[in-house]
Structure formats: C-alpha cells, structure tokens
Amino acid sequence: MTPITPPAPVAFIGLGVMGAAMATNLRRAGFALTVHTRSRAKAATLEAQGAAWAESAAGAARGAACVGLCVPDTPDVEAVLFGPGGVAEGIAPGAVVIDFSSIAAAPAAGFAARLLAERGAHLLDSPVSGGPAGARDGTLTCMVGGDRAAFDAAAAVFGAVGRSATHLGPAGAGQVCKSANQLIITATMQAVFEALALGRKAGLDPEAMRQALLGGSARSAVLEAHAKRYLDGALQPGFRAELMRKDMRLAIGAARDHGVFAPSTALAAQMMEALVNSGRGGMDSAALGELVAELSGVAKPD
C-alpha cells in the first residue's frame, strides 16, 4: 500500500477532548484535514487552523486517504461507519480507517470485515493510552489490530498522534490489549488507594507516603499521577469515571469471552460501578480514592 504522508487528505470524526487534540496534531503534522462531529462548534478551533468542515461522516471520508475516529462506545462506532451518512458511504477502496475509540473486540473485528467486504477499505482498531495530556502532546500509546500493510501505510498518521504504535495482530487485537491496559490501571488504583487509606488511618502523611513508595518497587504511573490527582483534589476530568466503568465492562467481557480467571478484574470493575453509582461518574477516575477513603472512614485529604 502507498504510504499516507503529509500533505495527504486525512479526515477525523469525533472531536471530544481526545479527538480534538489528535486532530490538531494531524493538522500540525501537515495533513490536509477535514473534520466532522455532532456539534460544529467543537470544530471552530480546527477550522481556524485551516481544517475543512464536512456536514457528514460520509462527506469527511470522501477523498480521504485515511479517516480517524474517536467516539465513546461500540454503537457510536457502528453508527459513524455504517449508519445513514456514515463513513462507508464515502470511503474509497484502499483507504484506511483508524478507530481510536475503546470498544468491544468482537464488533471491532466485525466492522473491519464488513468495511473490507462492502467498500474495499481497511479498518484498524487502535485504542490509545495516555489520556488527554498524551493526546495534547502527541505522546499516546496506540495499540493496533488489523491488516499489517494498512498499519505500515499509516505510520505517519500514528506518528502524528502518538509516541508509539504497536501492531498486535488481526482486527480486534488492539481492543483486547486496551482492555488489559484498563484492568491493570483500575486494579492498581484500587491497591494504591487502599494503601493510602491505610497510611492515613495509621497517622502517616499521605503525600510523604506517596513519595516514599515512589522510591521503591511499588512505583507506578498510577502512584505517580492518579494518586497525586486524588491527594491534590484535582478530580475534574481527565478521564471520566463513567468512561472507565465502560472500559472495565469491556474488560470483563473480554475475560469471559476468552475464559480467563480474572478476580482482580472483577473486583476492579465492581469498584468502578460503585464509584459511578456514588454520583462521581463525571469526575476523574482517580475519584476512586475518595470512595475508598469513605469506606475506610478516612476524611478527605486537606
């Protein structure tokens, strides 16, 4: 396949916090960018930077060598791809669609097969890790499933939005890896916040405790970043708890589909259910620290 390099025409659909940042980096990289989202107001900054606006996903995809998607969940991806005015109505044979959304693996594989059969276009599932800061800085980790030749052709696209892109296997493989990523983060958050609650109940200063733990084998990105957000009370999203709950439901489904014994995943998923049910769904997922503290009889950090 022909490499997709600037100034090739690229489209991006879905301009939430993550999508808008990725689209901005594609524009900065020199791609000829067309965007579409449900609310045109979200595209105003990108239009000011020279991006074109399309009235539909089909219009955005028409003439594009590559189409990026970043939408909330599996039904949203299906609607953007195959609904009325969807990508499938405008995509050209040989074009590459990169779905940066986090969705279920089996439907992702099905969408790829359908797009290839109906339109001769390739779909790569590429959920990302790194959060809003990684999207803004172009340092996301891309976990990719799908056709290897399409992955290689889209190297410059991945390079514009991420620090690393790893091809993991056939369509759906990226989503399985993302589920693994999310279960590790959530289970680690549970352990970290239990540890901080233990320290507070024993009279330790939680920030001093965090610094001590960062110096040893307990060091992790969760202890470094999520715990700091909790201790600082900086719980505006970020990555909303309700989205982490969705991802943990996907992780539970993946474990079930593959027959994996996953008690840590099950507990972590239940804690995210409890967090959202406590009224914190719109807060950063690090609000799990507040819930664990409440259940432990610990006051909020000063």
C-alpha positions in Angstrom: 0.0 0.0 0.0 1.1 3.6 -0.7 2.3 5.3 2.5 0.0 8.0 3.8 2.2 11.0 4.4 1.6 14.8 4.6 0.0 16.6 2.8 -2.3 13.6 2.1 -6.0 14.2 2.8 -7.0 12.9 6.2 -10.4 13.1 7.9 -11.2 13.0 11.6 -14.6 12.3 13.1 -15.4 12.9 16.8 -13.9 16.0 18.5 -14.2 15.3 22.2 -11.3 16.1 24.4 -9.2 13.2 22.9 -10.3 13.5 19.3 -9.9 17.3 19.1 -6.3 17.0 20.4 -5.4 14.2 18.0 -7.0 16.1 15.0 -5.0 19.2 16.0 -1.8 17.2 15.9 -2.6 15.7 12.5 -3.2 19.3 11.2 0.1 20.4 12.7 1.9 17.5 11.0 0.9 18.9 7.7 -2.0 16.6 6.7 -4.9 18.2 4.7 -7.5 17.7 7.4 -11.3 17.5 7.1 -13.3 17.1 10.3 -16.8 16.2 11.4 -18.6 15.9 14.7 -22.1 16.2 16.0 -21.6 19.8 17.1 -19.8 22.1 14.7 -18.9 24.4 17.5 -16.3 21.9 18.6 -14.6 22.2 15.3 -14.2 26.0 15.4 -10.6 26.0 16.6 -9.6 23.4 14.0 -11.3 25.4 11.2 -9.4 28.4 12.3 -6.2 26.4 11.9 -7.2 25.5 8.3 -9.2 22.3 8.7 -12.2 21.9 6.4 -15.6 21.1 7.8 -17.8 18.2 6.4 -21.6 18.0 7.1 -21.5 14.3 7.5 -19.1 11.4 8.2 -19.5 10.3 4.6 -18.5 13.8 3.4 -15.5 13.8 5.6 -14.4 10.3 4.3 -14.9 11.2 0.7 -11.5 11.6 -1.0 -9.6 10.9 2.3 -6.6 8.5 2.3 -7.1 7.9 6.0 -10.1 8.5 8.3 -9.6 8.7 12.1 -12.5 8.1 14.6 -12.7 8.8 18.3 -16.2 8.3 19.7 -17.5 6.9 23.0 -18.6 3.3 22.5 -19.4 0.4 20.2 -22.8 1.6 19.0 -21.3 5.0 18.2 -18.6 3.5 16.0 -21.1 1.4 14.2 -23.3 4.4 13.5 -20.4 6.5 12.3 -19.2 3.8 10.0 -22.4 2.2 8.7 -25.4 4.5 9.7 -27.0 7.0 7.3 -24.4 9.4 6.1 -21.7 7.2 7.6 -18.1 6.6 6.5 -19.0 3.6 4.4 -21.0 5.8 2.1 -17.9 8.0 1.2 -14.8 5.9 1.8 -12.8 4.9 -1.3 -11.4 1.4 -1.9 -7.9 1.1 -0.5 -8.4 3.9 2.1 -7.5 3.2 5.8 -9.9 3.9 8.7 -8.3 4.1 12.1 -10.7 3.7 15.0 -9.1 5.3 18.1 -12.2 4.5 20.2 -12.2 1.9 23.0 -14.9 -0.6 22.1 -15.6 -4.3 22.3 -13.1 -6.5 20.4 -15.6 -8.8 18.6 -17.6 -6.0 17.0 -14.3 -4.2 16.0 -13.3 -7.3 14.1 -16.7 -7.5 12.5 -16.6 -3.8 11.5 -13.3 -4.4 9.8 -14.5 -7.4 7.9 -17.7 -5.6 6.8 -15.9 -2.4 5.6 -13.4 -4.5 3.6 -16.2 -6.6 2.0 -18.5 -3.7 1.2 -16.1 -0.9 0.3 -12.6 -2.5 -0.1 -11.3 -0.2 2.7 -9.2 -1.3 5.7 -10.2 -0.7 9.3 -7.6 -0.7 12.1 -8.7 -0.7 15.7 -6.3 1.5 17.6 -7.5 2.3 21.1 -5.0 4.6 22.9 -3.5 5.1 26.3 -2.1 8.3 27.7 -5.2 10.4 28.5 -5.9 14.0 27.5 -2.3 15.1 28.2 -0.9 12.4 25.9 -3.4 13.3 23.2 -2.5 17.0 23.5 1.2 16.3 23.5 1.1 13.7 20.7 2.6 11.1 23.0 -0.2 8.5 23.0 0.4 4.8 23.0 -1.5 3.2 20.1 -2.5 -0.5 20.4 -3.4 -1.6 16.9 -5.2 -4.6 15.4 -5.9 -5.1 11.7 -4.2 -5.5 8.3 -0.4 -5.2 8.7 0.1 -3.5 5.3 -2.6 -0.9 6.3 -0.8 -0.4 9.6 2.5 0.2 7.8 0.9 2.6 5.3 -0.5 4.7 8.2 2.8 5.0 10.1 2.9 8.8 9.6 -0.6 9.2 10.9 0.2 7.2 14.1 3.4 9.2 14.4 1.5 12.5 14.4 -0.7 11.4 17.4 1.4 9.0 19.4 4.8 8.2 20.8 4.4 4.5 19.9 2.2 2.3 17.8 2.4 -1.5 18.2 0.7 -3.9 15.7 -0.7 -6.7 17.8 -2.5 -8.9 15.3 -5.7 -9.1 13.4 -8.7 -6.8 13.8 -9.8 -6.7 17.4 -6.4 -7.3 18.9 -5.9 -3.7 19.8 -9.1 -3.7 21.8 -8.1 -6.7 23.7 -4.8 -5.0 24.6 -6.6 -1.9 25.7 -8.9 -3.9 28.0 -5.7 -5.3 29.5 -4.4 -1.8 29.9 -7.5 -0.6 31.7 -7.8 -3.5 34.0 -4.2 -3.0 35.1 -4.8 0.7 35.8 -8.0 0.2 37.7 -6.8 -2.7 39.8 -3.6 -0.7 40.6 -5.7 2.3 41.5 -7.7 0.1 44.0 -4.4 -1.1 45.6 -2.9 2.4 45.7 -5.9 4.0 47.3 -6.2 1.2 49.9 -2.6 1.7 50.7 -3.1 5.5 51.2 -6.2 4.9 53.3 -4.1 2.5 55.5 -1.4 5.2 55.9 -3.9 7.9 56.8 -5.6 5.7 59.4 -2.2 4.9 60.9 -1.4 8.6 61.1 1.0 8.9 58.2 1.1 12.0 55.9 -0.3 10.6 52.6 2.0 12.7 50.3 5.1 11.8 52.3 4.0 8.2 52.0 3.4 8.5 48.2 6.9 9.9 47.8 8.4 7.1 49.8 6.6 4.5 47.8 7.7 6.1 44.5 11.3 5.4 45.6 10.8 1.6 45.7 9.4 -1.3 43.8 5.8 -0.1 44.3 6.4 2.8 41.9 3.9 3.0 39.1 2.2 5.5 36.8 -0.9 5.2 38.9 1.0 6.1 42.1 2.7 8.9 40.3 -0.2 10.5 38.6 -3.6 9.2 39.8 -2.7 9.3 43.5 -1.3 12.8 43.1 -4.6 14.0 41.5 -6.6 12.4 44.3 -4.4 14.0 47.0 -4.4 17.4 45.3 -8.2 17.2 44.9 -7.7 17.7 41.2 -10.6 15.5 40.2 -12.0 17.3 37.2 -11.7 15.1 34.2 -9.3 14.0 32.8 -10.7 10.6 32.1 -14.2 10.4 33.5 -15.1 7.6 35.9 -18.1 6.7 33.7 -15.8 6.0 30.8 -13.5 3.9 32.9 -16.6 1.9 34.0 -17.4 1.3 30.4 -13.9 0.1 29.7 -14.0 -2.2 32.7 -17.2 -3.7 31.4 -15.4 -4.3 28.2 -12.5 -6.0 30.1 -14.9 -8.2 32.0 -16.5 -9.2 28.6 -13.0 -9.9 27.1 -12.1 -12.1 30.1 -15.4 -14.0 29.8 -15.0 -14.5 26.0 -11.5 -15.9 26.4 -12.2 -18.0 29.5 -9.8 -16.1 31.7 -9.8 -16.5 35.5 -9.9 -12.7 36.4 -10.8 -12.0 40.1 -8.8 -8.8 40.1 -10.6 -7.6 37.0 -14.0 -8.5 38.5 -13.3 -6.5 41.7 -11.9 -3.5 39.9 -14.9 -3.5 37.6 -17.3 -3.6 40.6 -15.4 -0.7 42.3 -15.9 1.4 39.1 -19.6 0.6 39.2 -19.7 1.7 42.9 -17.8 4.9 42.0 -20.3 5.9 39.3 -23.2 4.9 41.5 -21.9 7.1 44.2 -22.5 10.1 42.0 -18.9 10.6 40.8 -19.3 9.4 37.2 -18.4 12.8 35.8 -15.3 13.1 37.9 -11.8 11.8 37.1 -11.4 8.1 37.7 -9.0 9.0 40.4 -12.0 9.9 42.5 -11.9 6.2 43.4 -9.6 7.4 46.1 -12.5 9.3 47.7 -14.7 6.3 47.7 -12.1 4.0 49.2 -11.4 6.7 51.9 -15.1 7.0 52.7 -15.5 3.2 53.0 -12.4 3.2 55.3 -13.7 6.0 57.5 -11.0 8.4 56.4 -11.6 12.1 55.8 -10.7 13.7 52.5 -7.1 15.0 52.2 -6.6 18.5 53.5 
